[in-house]
Structure formats: structure tokens, C-alpha cells
Amino acid sequence: MTQSGKEADLVVLLGTPNPESSRLYGITVTQGDPSWAGSLAGIGLNLPVYHVTEAEIKEQVDPQVYDEHIGLAELAMDVDSIADALRQVRSEAGQ
């Protein structure tokens, strides 16, 4: 998709369990692999990245479906810290 010029149509949704992994994956899809070991080493895709528990995403999902598939996991996550980590990643990427 990104080679076809339709990257504006893409959004990355994460379901990562903590702020640290959310930040790592967020940086990878916006700025490139920070470890320089993966296929995205030095390749910043600048894709918008959100966690499935962020309000911007959650409000777009049918509440019954959300509760059935994500609700229980959300209770075990530090959703505020995860959202903060990804807001910082988006800010650093100029999004």
C-alpha cells in the first residue's frame, strides 16, 4: 500500500499490553526500527499509530463488540500510560 501512494489510508492499531512495548512498536512504524535489526531499520513509514483502547479508536467500535473482544484485557492494562506513550510517539513523528 505505501508504495502505491495510499499511505494516507493506513492506520496502525496496536493491542500491546504495556506502555513500553506500545512505544517500541509505535516508533518502529513511524520512525523505523530503533534497534536497527529489523526490516524497517532506518525506514520511517510515518504511519499514524493508535492503541485499540485509545478513545479515538474505542468510540468507533460497537460497544458490545468492544466489550466482548477487548473489555477484559483492557481491565488488566494501564490504558492511560499506553495512550500517553503513543501520543508522545505521534507528536515526535509530527502527527
Summary of the structure (lengths in Angstrom):
residues: 95
radius of gyration: 13.9
end to end distance: 19.4
largest distance: 40.5
contacts: 253
relative contact order: 0.22
helix: 53%
strand: 6%
